[in-house]
Amino acid sequence: MATAPTATDAPNAEFPATQSGIADTRFANLPQFGLINFSGADAQLFLHGQLSCDVNGLQSGRAQYGSYNTPKGRMLASFLLWRDDTGYLMQLPRALCESICRRLSMYILRSKVNARDVSNDFRIFGVAGANPGALLQSMFTAIPSTPLSITTIREVSLLRLDATRLQIIAPTRRASELQTALGKEFAPVSPAAWDLTNIHAGIPFVVPATQDQFVPQMANLDLIDGVSFSKGCYPGQEIVARMHYLGKLKQRMYLANITGDEVPQPGDKLYSADTGDQATGMIVNAAPTPGGGHDVLAVMHITSFQGGDVRFKSPGGPALKFLPLPYKMPS
């Protein structure tokens, strides 16, 4: 039997696993993500008052997207949050875990909350394919069936993101055995291949280069249930609510492909005729794609998107080819 290729053997060979309608299921290590644990009697109350999502309504065994914002409503982090027996786990880019944990800890004061960066205590794997749950049944007795649901068996959690993607969150001491078991069933792919699945799903992640740049609605957090408009106050809530109720949102996030030799990076500027020499927006996330170039999530002026001619890094740069997102965009 042929040996499964490593994630670096053939960069383009890995990417069919990230496309819709695929037959093969593959897995990736996800070192680009880390985890912050919030525990204590006041953890729910504290997080509900700090985050954009409805933490009070988050049931055990469920996850939700959300953001942590400045008082001016700009995102310092976007994340996936879920409850387990230890409290709450927040998954976000690992590069932000230490600073976000430290900043949130400043506001705990006398509350009975403990915030810890537990990124080194866990390993995260992603499994993507046409029916990943069915193939994982030989390894796990219970597979979550609905999006953003979680099952935990012997300290290992399975989190279903959508119909084609599952995450496995395991204690570091269990990681080696799980990686070996996954390797027997599926070919490995790189972390960039997993990033591409998030881009195609329209799920943005703020990174250091894009902190303090976007109000949550600009990055479509409201379209993936990452913003509650019925909860009480949290940092930036007044501005986020004003944009929602007064309808003054001028920018949105779109999915596009960019070809060319230059690799798009988060924070890179975009230009269009309607804004002239002023940037119309910027790259949020980017990953290489098997069709050529890079697929990106990009925030830009809605009028620029409607004009159809948006350019990368300069008014004369490569044109963005827009692609449909999986959720309905506001008209």
N, C-alpha and C positions, 0 to 999 in steps of 0.2 A: 504494500500500500504506500502511495506517495506521501511524503511528509508535508504537513500543512505549511504554507509559506508564513514567514514572519511578517509583521506589519510593514517592514521596510523593504521586503524583497521586490515588490512591484507596486509602486504607489498607486497607479490607476486601477490595478486589479482588485483593490479592496473596496472601491467605492460602489459597485453594484449593490452591496448590502445596504446602502443608505437610500436607495431609490424605491419608490412605491411599486408594489406589485412584484417584488422579487421573490424568488424561491429559496435562496440560500440564507441561512441565519448565521450571523457572525457576532463576535464579541470584541469589546475594547476595554482596556484599562482606562480609567478616567482620572489621572492625576491632576488634571486642570481644575478639579473641583475639590473643595474642602467642606468641613462641617463645623458649625457652632452649636453647642448644646446649651439649652436654657432649662434649668431645673429650679425647683423650690415652690413653695405654696403660692407665691405671687407671680409666677412666670406668665400665666395666661393674661392676667390683668396688665402686667408690665408690657408685654409684647403687643397687646391690643392697643395700647396707648402710644406705641412707637411706630408701628408698621401700617402700610396702606391697606392691607387685607383684613378680613373679618376673622381675627384669631378666636374670638369668643364662639364663633359658629363652627370652628374646625373640630370635627369629631375624631376620636381615636381611630386609626386605620385609614385616615384620609390625608391628602396633601393639597396644597394650593400655592399658586404663584403670588408674589407680592413684591413690594419695594420698601426700602428705607430711605427717607428723603431729608433734605435740608429744610430749615424753616421756610425757605423760598420755594419749596416744592420740587426741587431738582433731585434726581435719584443719586444717592451714594452707592446703592447696591440694588440689584434685583436678584430674586432667589426663589427657591422651592422650599416650602416649610411643611413639616409634618409632625404629628404627635406620636410618641411611643411611651413605653413604660417609664422612661427616665425623664420625660417632659417633652420638650420640643427640639427638633433638629432643623437647622437652617442650612441648606446646601447652596453655595455660591462659589464664584471663582476663587480658587485657593489664594490667589495673590491679594485678595481683599479680606480674608478671614481675620487676620490679626488686627488690622486697623478697625474693622467694623465691630469686632468683639470688644476692643478697647473703648471705642466711642460709645457703644451702647452701655457698657459697664459704668461709664461716667454718670449715667442717669438713673442707675439702680437706687442710689442713696440708701434709705433704710428699708427698702422693699426686701422681702425674702425671696431673692432671685440669685442664682449663680450662673454666670455666663462663662463658658469655657470653649476655647478653640480645640476641638477634638479631632482635627484633620489627621493627625498621626495615629489615632486610635482605630481608624477605619480605612478600608479600601472600597472603592466604588467601581463596579463594572457595569458596562452597558451591553445589552443584547438586542440586536435589531434584525428583523426578518419578517417574512410574510405572516408567520404564526409562531412567534418565539415562545409563547406560553406552553403550547403543546409539546415542544421539544424540551422544555425545561422540566416537564412533569416527571421525567426519570430521575431528576436530581432533587426536586422539592415536591412535597405532598400537597401543597395548596398554592395555587397560582392566582393572584388578583385578576379579576375579570373586567373591571370597569376602569376607565381612565382616572388617574390620580388616587387609586386605592392601593393599600399596602397590606401584606401579610408578613408575619415574622415567625420564623421557625428556628428554634435553637440559636438565637442571637443573630440570625441572618435575615435581613428584611428584603422582600421583593416589592418593588414599587413599579406599578404599570403606569407608563406615561401616556400611551395611546395604543392603537390597535397593533402597531408594528414594533413597539419599543418597550423594553423593561429595564430597570436598574436593579442591581444587586448591591446591597450595602452590608458589608461583613466586617467583623472585628479583624484587626490586622493579623492576629494569630491564626485566623482561619483562611486568610487570603491565599496562601500557597496551595492548599488543597483544593480550594474552589477554582483557582486559575488552572490547575492541572485537569480538573474535571471538565471545565468549560473547553479547554484545549482539545480534549478527546472528542467533543461533540461538534465544535464550531471552529472555523478558521479565525485567527486574530486579525484585527484591523487597528489602525492608529487612532489616537485621540482625535485627530483632525477629521477622521471619517465620522466620528460621533458628533463633533461640532456641526458638521454638515447636516445631520439629521435635525438638530435643534434649529438651524437656520431654515430648513425646509418646513419645519413645523411652525415657524414664526415666533419662536421663543427667544427673546433677547436676554443677554446677560451683560450688565454693566461691568467694565474692567477699569483698571486705573486710568487709562487714557480717556475714558468717557464719563468719569464721575463728574457730577455737578453740571451735566449738559442737558439732560432731558427731564421734563415733567413726565410722569408715568404714562399719560395718554399719548404722548408723542411716540413712545415705543410700544404702543398697543397693549399696555398692561391691562387697560380696562376691557379689552376684547378677549382676554384669557382669564377673566375673573380674578385679576390681581389687585383690583381696587374696589373697596366698598364705599358707596356713596351714602350709606345709611348709618354708619358707625359714628362714634364721637370723634373728638379731636386727636390728632397725631401730628408730628412735624410736617408742615407744608399742606395740611388738610384744607385750609381756607383757599389756597391758590388752586389746588387740584379740583376742589368742588366748584370754584368759580368758572374754571374752564369747562367743566361738565355742564353746569346749569345755564351758563350764559352763552355757550356755543362759540367761544372765541379761539378755539384750537386752530392754529395755522399750519402745523406740521404733523406728519404721520410717518410711520415706519413702513417700508415696502421691501419686497424681495426682488433681487435683480442679479444678473450675471454680468461680470466685467472681464473682458479679455485683454490680453496684452502682457508684456514682460514684467511689469511692476506688480508686486504682491500687495493687495489692499490690506491696510491695517486699521484697527479700531481708532477712530479719531481723525482719519483722513478726510479732507474736505471734498465736497461735491459742488458743482456749478451748473447753472442753467441760464438760458437767455433772459428769463424774466427777472433774474436777480443781478445780471451783469457781472461785474468783477467781485461782487459780494457772494460769499458761499451761501448756497441754498440749504446745505445740510452736511451730514457726515456719516461715515461708516460706523455701524454699531458692532457687528461681528462679521467675520469672513472665513471661508474655508475653500480649498481647491475642490474642483468638481471634475468628474470623468469626461464631461462633454467639452471641457476646455475652459481655461480661465478660473475664476473664482465666483462662487455664489455668495452674496452678501445680504445682510439686513442693513438698511440705510434709512435714517430719518432725514426728511427733507420737507420743504414747503409743498403743501398739497397742490398749489398752482403749478409748481415745477413738474410734479408727477403728471398732472393733467396735460401739460404741454408736451410731454413725451420725450423731450431731449435733455437728458441730464448727463453731465460729464464728470469723469473721475479726475480729481486733483487740480484741474485747470479748465477754463472755458473751452479749450481745444483738445482736451484729453479724451480717452476712450469713452464711448457712449455706454450707458447702462441699458441692458436689455431686461425689461421688467417681466417678472414671472408671477403667476397667481399664488397668493397665500391660501392656506387651508381653511381660514375662517373668513367670515363676511366682513368686509370693510364698510364703514359708514359711507353713505352716498354724499 
